[in-house]
Amino acid sequence: MAASASAPPTTRSLKRIVAASLIGTTIEWYDFFLYGSAAALVFPKLFFPESDPLVGTLLSFLTYAVGFAARPLGALVFGHYGDRLGRKKLLVLSLLLMGAATFAIGLLPTHATVGVAAPILLTVLRLVQGFALGGEWGGAVLLVSEHGDAKRRGFWASWPQTGAPAGQLLATGVLSALTALLSDSAFGSWGWRIPFLLSGVLVIVGLWIRLSVDESPVFKAALAQAEARKGAASAAEKMPLVAVLRHHWRDVLIAMGARMAENISYYVITAFILVYATTAADLSKQTALNAVLIASAVHFAVIPMWGALSDRFGRKPIYLIGAVGVGLWMFPFFALIDSSSFGSLLLAVTVGLIFHGAMYAPQAAFFSEMFATRMRYSGASIGAQFSSVAAGAPAPLIATALLENYHSSTLISLYVIAAALITVLAVVCAKETRYRDLENIEAAPERDASAPVAADARTA
């Protein structure tokens, strides 16, 4: 076979690609997490004012969960066209959709103005957010994974993953600043709109950077090969979704299982914590936001570290450290928060997010390496986003309901521990992937985990 059609990118060009993916994912996660924080802090009063406070919070988190329901649809649509047309085009579209929906939320009338139409409009815009995010993740991590070399793929591909804590950091930071500067009445009246409207400016910056990068060379080579085969055989290429379900159904199930603890623990630690800390632990909104803000900065810093470790020791061992760690941490997590001190709250959230990072960092390379190029966007997106319906979507809702009914954190801890057990089982059943060649993944032989890595083993 001929050598790869594309030379490995220079470190400078790879950094530009990483920056484009990171900035785009940061903006999209900012938009998504901003909604989660607002759902915990202000939406119950603005859109569900006639309900009991905790019931209003449940209804608010229900609209929050709706966004997750749209993510699988986004994964299917964006995955299909991303495998057909390329990663870059779909990433630009996802950023535009997310930004437009978030900006529109900042302009929404509340229940006091239009009644029941207000939560309906809020829910529709949340669906658009979820649809866009369902297509964003797969394209962003693949653009980096398919540009980088195999030896450091875990490290480079982990950088788009830092978009989640960076978005959380940005969203929480803006909300924290506004709650500190504005009175409760001013923030509830108009101040909450500012972070949503700010998304419009961020999207313009993100688009400018994202449009400057090239399409994945691995995808270009695979597309050229597919066109040549199609011309020679005069046969239509199978839809990526059909190919994924036929050839990679086991990998999809493993990816879904691997996401359970990662997804559930994250939303309990960062979204539900705003409810628990302000109600059960009697801490202020500002205190809870500050703890999440600082912990998110630590989370951002440790993700590339965990990604680099996955290059050295493998994707599975690092992922298992995170899954086991987050399960064991849950009871100490709530015990620390119950002490009602800022230091204990900060320690609880920070350690929880460090363990989460051990799962989240290698996930990009791990999932990318499971699937062949012409079905990789679909496979990675489906595996990641379908699990979010059962994991991240109901996590704050289930945790809030358990708190309301049992007035204890014990069942919430057991809920996260059960998710951790599912993830451990899924990762144990997976094959180690760190040596796989993304251009020839189906033909790549299995290798022993102790074998050395070729610097850039590419075949066409």
C-alpha positions as CSV (number, residue, x, y, z in Angstrom):
1,M,0.0,0.0,0.0
2,A,1.1,3.6,-0.6
3,A,2.2,5.8,2.2
4,S,-0.2,8.1,3.8
5,A,-1.3,11.0,1.7
6,S,-0.6,13.5,4.3
7,A,2.5,14.3,6.3
8,P,2.2,14.6,10.1
9,P,1.4,18.1,11.1
10,T,4.1,20.3,12.7
11,T,3.8,21.0,16.4
12,R,2.8,24.6,15.5
13,S,0.0,23.6,13.2
14,L,-1.2,20.9,15.7
15,K,-1.4,23.6,18.4
16,R,-3.5,25.7,16.1
17,I,-5.9,22.8,15.5
18,V,-6.0,22.1,19.2
19,A,-6.7,25.8,20.0
20,A,-9.6,25.8,17.4
21,S,-11.2,22.7,18.9
22,L,-10.7,23.9,22.5
23,I,-12.1,27.4,22.0
24,G,-15.1,26.0,20.1
25,T,-15.8,23.3,22.8
26,T,-15.3,25.9,25.5
27,I,-18.0,28.1,24.0
28,E,-20.4,25.3,23.5
29,W,-19.9,24.0,27.0
30,Y,-20.2,27.5,28.4
31,D,-23.6,27.7,26.8
32,F,-24.7,24.3,28.0
33,F,-23.4,24.7,31.6
34,L,-24.7,28.2,31.9
35,Y,-28.1,26.7,31.5
36,G,-27.4,24.1,34.2
37,S,-26.3,26.7,36.7
38,A,-29.2,29.0,35.9
39,A,-31.6,26.0,36.3
40,A,-30.3,25.6,39.8
41,L,-30.2,29.2,40.9
42,V,-32.8,31.4,39.0
43,F,-35.0,29.5,36.6
44,P,-37.3,28.0,39.3
45,K,-38.5,31.5,40.3
46,L,-38.5,33.0,36.8
47,F,-40.2,30.2,34.9
48,F,-41.9,28.1,37.6
49,P,-42.9,30.7,40.3
50,E,-46.2,29.0,41.3
51,S,-44.4,25.8,42.5
52,D,-42.9,24.9,45.8
53,P,-39.1,25.8,45.8
54,L,-37.8,22.2,45.5
55,V,-40.6,21.3,43.0
56,G,-39.7,24.4,41.0
57,T,-36.1,23.2,41.0
58,L,-37.2,19.8,39.8
59,L,-39.2,21.3,37.0
60,S,-36.2,23.5,36.1
61,F,-33.9,20.5,36.0
62,L,-36.5,18.7,33.9
63,T,-36.0,21.3,31.2
64,Y,-32.3,20.9,31.7
65,A,-32.6,17.2,31.1
66,V,-34.5,17.8,27.9
67,G,-31.3,19.1,26.3
68,F,-29.7,15.7,26.9
69,A,-32.6,14.0,25.1
70,A,-31.8,15.9,21.9
71,R,-28.1,15.0,22.1
72,P,-28.5,11.5,20.5
73,L,-30.4,13.1,17.6
74,G,-27.5,15.6,17.2
75,A,-25.1,12.7,17.3
76,L,-26.9,10.8,14.6
77,V,-27.3,13.8,12.2
78,F,-23.9,15.4,12.8
79,G,-22.2,12.0,12.8
80,H,-23.8,10.9,9.5
81,Y,-22.9,14.1,7.7
82,G,-19.5,14.5,9.5
83,D,-18.5,11.1,8.2
84,R,-19.8,12.0,4.7
85,L,-18.8,15.7,4.4
86,G,-16.0,16.2,6.9
87,R,-15.4,17.2,10.5
88,K,-14.9,21.0,10.0
89,K,-18.1,21.9,8.2
90,L,-20.3,20.2,10.9
91,L,-18.3,21.8,13.8
92,V,-19.0,25.3,12.3
93,L,-22.7,24.5,12.1
94,S,-22.9,23.1,15.7
95,L,-21.2,26.3,17.0
96,L,-23.7,28.5,15.2
97,L,-26.7,26.6,16.5
98,M,-25.6,26.5,20.0
99,G,-24.7,30.2,20.1
100,A,-28.1,31.3,18.5
101,A,-30.1,29.2,21.0
102,T,-28.2,30.5,24.0
103,F,-28.4,34.2,22.9
104,A,-32.2,33.7,22.4
105,I,-32.6,32.4,26.0
106,G,-31.1,35.7,27.1
107,L,-34.0,37.5,25.3
108,L,-36.8,35.2,26.6
109,P,-39.8,36.6,28.5
110,T,-40.5,35.0,31.9
111,H,-43.6,33.4,33.3
112,A,-44.6,36.8,34.8
113,T,-44.9,38.2,31.2
114,V,-46.2,35.4,29.0
115,G,-47.3,32.7,31.5
116,V,-46.9,29.1,30.4
117,A,-45.4,30.0,27.1
118,A,-42.2,31.0,28.9
119,P,-41.2,27.5,30.0
120,I,-42.3,26.1,26.7
121,L,-40.0,28.5,24.8
122,L,-37.2,27.7,27.2
123,T,-37.6,24.0,26.6
124,V,-37.5,24.4,22.8
125,L,-34.3,26.4,23.0
126,R,-32.8,23.8,25.4
127,L,-33.6,21.2,22.7
128,V,-31.6,23.2,20.2
129,Q,-28.7,23.4,22.6
130,G,-28.7,19.7,23.1
131,F,-28.9,18.9,19.4
132,A,-25.9,21.1,18.7
133,L,-23.8,19.7,21.6
134,G,-24.6,16.2,20.5
135,G,-22.8,16.9,17.2
136,E,-20.0,19.1,18.6
137,W,-18.1,16.6,20.8
138,G,-17.3,13.9,18.3
139,G,-16.1,16.4,15.6
140,A,-13.9,18.4,18.0
141,V,-12.1,15.4,19.4
142,L,-11.7,13.7,16.0
143,L,-10.3,16.8,14.4
144,V,-7.4,16.7,16.9
145,S,-7.1,12.9,17.1
146,E,-6.9,12.5,13.4
147,H,-4.3,15.3,13.0
148,G,-2.0,14.1,15.8
149,D,0.6,11.3,16.0
150,A,-0.1,8.0,17.8
151,K,2.6,8.4,20.4
152,R,1.0,11.5,22.1
153,R,-2.6,11.2,20.9
154,G,-4.0,10.8,24.4
155,F,-2.4,14.1,25.4
156,W,-3.3,16.2,22.4
157,A,-6.9,14.8,22.2
158,S,-7.4,15.5,25.9
159,W,-7.2,19.3,25.2
160,P,-10.7,19.6,23.6
161,Q,-11.9,17.8,26.7
162,T,-10.7,20.7,28.8
163,G,-13.4,22.7,27.0
164,A,-15.8,21.3,29.5
165,P,-14.1,22.6,32.7
166,A,-13.2,25.8,30.8
167,G,-16.8,26.3,29.8
168,Q,-17.9,25.5,33.4
169,L,-15.2,27.9,34.7
170,L,-16.4,30.7,32.4
171,A,-20.1,30.1,33.1
172,T,-19.6,29.9,36.8
173,G,-17.2,32.8,36.9
174,V,-19.6,35.1,35.0
175,L,-22.5,34.1,37.3
176,S,-20.4,34.4,40.4
177,A,-19.3,37.9,39.4
178,L,-22.8,39.0,38.7
179,T,-24.2,37.6,41.9
180,A,-21.4,39.4,43.8
181,L,-22.0,42.7,42.0
182,L,-25.8,42.8,41.7
183,S,-28.5,42.6,44.4
184,D,-30.7,39.5,44.3
185,S,-33.5,41.5,42.9
186,A,-31.4,43.0,40.1
187,F,-29.9,39.6,39.2
188,G,-33.3,38.0,39.2
189,S,-34.8,40.8,37.1
190,W,-32.3,41.3,34.4
191,G,-28.7,40.4,35.5
192,W,-29.2,36.7,34.7
193,R,-29.6,37.6,31.0
194,I,-26.1,39.0,30.6
195,P,-24.2,35.6,30.5
196,F,-26.6,34.3,27.8
197,L,-26.3,37.4,25.6
198,L,-22.5,37.3,26.0
199,S,-22.6,34.0,24.1
200,G,-23.2,36.0,20.9
201,V,-19.8,37.6,21.1
202,L,-18.0,34.4,22.1
203,V,-19.5,32.6,19.0
204,I,-18.1,35.2,16.6
205,V,-14.6,34.7,18.1
206,G,-15.0,30.9,18.0
207,L,-16.1,30.9,14.3
208,W,-13.2,33.1,13.3
209,I,-10.7,30.6,14.8
210,R,-12.5,27.4,13.8
211,L,-12.8,28.5,10.1
212,S,-9.0,28.9,10.0
213,V,-8.1,25.2,10.4
214,D,-7.9,22.5,7.8
215,E,-10.0,19.3,7.5
216,S,-8.6,16.1,9.0
217,P,-6.0,14.5,6.7
218,V,-7.0,11.1,7.9
219,F,-10.6,11.8,6.8
220,K,-9.4,13.2,3.4
221,A,-7.5,10.1,2.7
222,A,-10.3,7.8,3.8
223,L,-12.8,9.8,1.6
224,A,-10.5,9.5,-1.4
225,Q,-10.2,5.7,-0.9
226,A,-14.0,5.4,-0.5
227,E,-14.6,7.3,-3.7
228,A,-12.1,5.1,-5.6
229,R,-13.7,1.9,-4.3
230,K,-17.2,3.2,-5.1
231,G,-16.1,4.1,-8.7
232,A,-14.5,0.7,-9.2
233,A,-17.4,-1.3,-7.8
234,S,-20.2,1.0,-9.0
235,A,-21.9,0.5,-5.6
236,A,-23.2,2.9,-3.1
237,E,-21.3,3.2,0.2
238,K,-23.2,2.1,3.3
239,M,-24.6,4.8,5.6
240,P,-22.1,5.4,8.5
241,L,-24.8,4.5,11.0
242,V,-25.5,1.2,9.4
243,A,-21.8,0.4,9.2
244,V,-21.3,1.3,12.9
245,L,-24.2,-0.9,14.1
246,R,-22.9,-3.8,11.9
247,H,-19.2,-3.6,12.6
248,H,-18.8,-1.7,15.9
249,W,-21.9,-2.4,18.0
250,R,-19.8,-3.9,20.8
251,D,-17.6,-0.7,20.8
252,V,-20.8,1.5,21.0
253,L,-22.0,-0.5,24.0
254,I,-18.6,-0.2,25.7
255,A,-18.5,3.6,25.1
256,M,-22.0,4.0,26.5
257,G,-21.1,2.0,29.6
258,A,-17.8,3.9,30.0
259,R,-19.7,7.2,30.0
260,M,-22.1,6.3,32.9
261,A,-19.9,7.1,35.9
262,E,-18.2,10.0,34.0
263,N,-21.4,11.7,33.1
264,I,-23.4,11.1,36.3
265,S,-20.7,12.0,38.7
266,Y,-19.9,15.2,36.7
267,Y,-23.4,16.6,36.9
268,V,-23.9,15.6,40.5
269,I,-20.6,17.3,41.4
270,T,-21.1,20.5,39.4
271,A,-24.9,21.0,38.9
272,F,-26.7,19.3,41.8
273,I,-24.1,20.5,44.2
274,L,-25.5,24.0,43.8
275,V,-28.8,22.7,45.1
276,Y,-27.4,20.5,47.9
277,A,-25.0,23.1,49.2
278,T,-27.6,25.9,49.4
279,T,-30.4,23.7,50.9
280,A,-29.1,20.7,52.9
281,A,-25.7,22.4,53.9
282,D,-27.2,25.9,54.3
283,L,-24.3,27.6,52.4
284,S,-24.8,30.6,50.2
285,K,-25.1,30.6,46.4
286,Q,-21.9,32.6,46.2
287,T,-20.0,30.1,48.3
288,A,-21.2,27.2,46.2
289,L,-20.4,29.0,43.0
290,N,-16.9,29.9,44.2
291,A,-16.1,26.3,45.1
292,V,-17.2,25.0,41.7
293,L,-15.2,27.9,40.1
294,I,-11.9,27.0,41.8
295,A,-12.4,23.2,41.4
296,S,-13.1,23.7,37.7
297,A,-9.7,25.5,37.3
298,V,-8.0,22.4,38.9
299,H,-10.1,20.1,36.7
300,F,-8.9,22.1,33.6
301,A,-5.2,21.7,34.7
302,V,-5.3,17.9,35.4
303,I,-7.1,16.7,32.3
304,P,-4.0,17.1,30.0
305,M,-1.9,15.4,32.7
306,W,-4.3,12.4,32.8
307,G,-4.2,12.4,28.9
308,A,-0.4,12.2,28.9
309,L,-0.5,9.4,31.5
310,S,-2.9,7.4,29.2
311,D,-0.2,7.6,26.5
312,R,2.3,6.1,28.9
313,F,0.2,3.5,30.7
314,G,-2.8,3.0,28.4
315,R,-6.4,4.3,28.2
316,K,-7.9,1.6,30.3
317,P,-5.8,1.8,33.5
318,I,-6.3,5.6,33.7
319,Y,-10.0,5.4,33.0
320,L,-10.4,2.7,35.8
321,I,-8.6,4.9,38.3
322,G,-11.2,7.6,37.7
323,A,-14.2,5.3,37.8
324,V,-13.1,3.5,41.0
325,G,-12.0,6.8,42.6
326,V,-15.2,8.7,42.0
327,G,-17.2,5.7,43.4
328,L,-15.1,5.6,46.6
329,W,-15.2,9.4,47.0
330,M,-19.0,9.8,47.1
331,F,-19.6,9.2,50.8
332,P,-16.7,11.4,51.9
333,F,-17.9,14.0,49.3
334,F,-21.2,14.5,50.9
335,A,-19.8,14.2,54.5
336,L,-17.4,17.1,53.7
337,I,-20.2,19.3,52.3
338,D,-22.4,18.6,55.4
339,S,-19.7,20.2,57.5
340,S,-20.9,23.5,56.0
341,S,-17.5,25.1,55.6
342,F,-16.1,26.5,52.4
343,G,-12.8,24.6,52.7
344,S,-14.5,21.3,53.1
345,L,-16.9,22.0,50.2
346,L,-13.9,23.0,48.0
347,L,-12.0,19.8,48.9
348,A,-15.0,17.7,48.1
349,V,-15.6,19.2,44.7
350,T,-12.0,19.4,43.7
351,V,-11.1,15.8,44.5
352,G,-14.3,14.6,42.8
353,L,-13.4,16.5,39.6
354,I,-9.8,15.2,39.7
355,F,-11.1,11.6,39.6
356,H,-13.6,12.7,36.9
357,G,-10.7,14.0,34.8
358,A,-9.1,10.6,34.9
359,M,-12.1,9.3,33.0
360,Y,-12.7,12.3,30.8
361,A,-9.1,12.9,29.6
362,P,-8.4,9.6,27.9
363,Q,-12.0,9.3,26.6
364,A,-11.4,11.3,23.4
365,A,-8.5,9.2,22.2
366,F,-10.1,6.0,23.6
367,F,-13.4,6.4,21.7
368,S,-11.7,7.7,18.6
369,E,-9.5,4.6,18.4
370,M,-12.4,2.2,18.6
371,F,-13.9,3.1,15.2
372,A,-12.8,3.1,11.5
373,T,-12.4,6.5,9.9
374,R,-15.5,6.5,7.7
375,M,-17.7,5.7,10.6
376,R,-15.7,7.3,13.4
377,Y,-17.8,10.5,13.8
378,S,-21.0,8.4,14.0
379,G,-19.6,5.7,16.3
380,A,-17.9,8.0,18.8
381,S,-20.8,10.4,18.9
382,I,-23.5,7.7,19.2
383,G,-21.5,5.9,22.0
384,A,-20.9,9.2,23.9
385,Q,-24.3,10.9,23.4
386,F,-26.8,8.1,23.7
387,S,-25.5,7.3,27.1
388,S,-26.1,10.9,28.2
389,V,-29.8,10.3,28.1
390,A,-29.6,7.7,30.8
391,A,-26.7,9.3,32.6
392,G,-26.2,13.0,32.6
393,A,-29.7,14.0,31.7
394,P,-31.5,12.7,34.8
395,A,-28.6,12.9,37.2
396,P,-29.4,16.3,38.8
397,L,-33.2,15.4,38.6
398,I,-32.7,12.0,40.3
399,A,-30.4,13.5,42.9
400,T,-32.8,16.3,43.7
401,A,-35.8,13.9,43.9
402,L,-33.8,11.6,46.3
403,L,-32.9,14.6,48.5
404,E,-36.5,15.8,48.6
405,N,-38.0,12.4,49.4
406,Y,-35.3,11.0,51.8
407,H,-33.6,14.1,53.1
408,S,-30.3,12.3,53.0
409,S,-27.3,12.0,50.7
410,T,-26.9,8.2,51.2
411,L,-29.0,7.1,48.2
412,I,-27.4,9.8,46.0
413,S,-24.0,8.3,46.9
414,L,-25.2,4.8,46.1
415,Y,-26.6,6.1,42.8
416,V,-23.2,7.3,41.7
417,I,-21.5,4.1,43.0
418,A,-23.8,2.0,40.9
419,A,-22.8,4.0,37.8
420,A,-19.2,3.6,38.7
421,L,-19.6,-0.2,38.8
422,I,-21.2,-0.2,35.3
423,T,-18.3,1.9,34.0
424,V,-15.7,-0.4,35.6
425,L,-17.4,-3.4,33.9
426,A,-17.5,-1.7,30.5
427,V,-13.9,-0.6,30.6
428,V,-12.7,-4.0,31.7
429,C,-14.5,-5.6,28.7
430,A,-12.8,-3.1,26.3
431,K,-9.6,-3.7,24.4
432,E,-6.6,-1.4,24.9
433,T,-6.5,1.0,22.0
434,R,-3.5,3.3,22.5
435,Y,-1.4,1.7,19.7
436,R,-4.1,1.7,17.0
437,D,-3.4,3.4,13.7
438,L,-6.4,5.6,12.9
439,E,-5.8,5.3,9.2
440,N,-5.8,1.5,9.2
441,I,-7.8,0.7,12.3
442,E,-9.6,-2.4,11.1
443,A,-6.4,-4.0,9.8
444,A,-4.2,-3.1,12.8
445,P,-3.1,-6.2,14.8
446,E,-3.6,-6.3,18.5
447,R,-0.5,-5.4,20.4
448,D,0.8,-6.2,23.8
449,A,0.5,-3.3,26.2
450,S,4.3,-3.4,26.9
451,A,5.2,-3.1,23.2
452,P,6.9,0.1,22.0
453,V,5.1,2.7,20.0
454,A,6.1,3.6,16.5
455,A,6.5,7.4,16.3
456,D,3.9,7.8,13.5
457,A,2.9,4.5,12.0
458,R,0.6,5.5,9.1
459,T,-0.7,3.4,6.2
460,A,-3.3,4.1,3.6
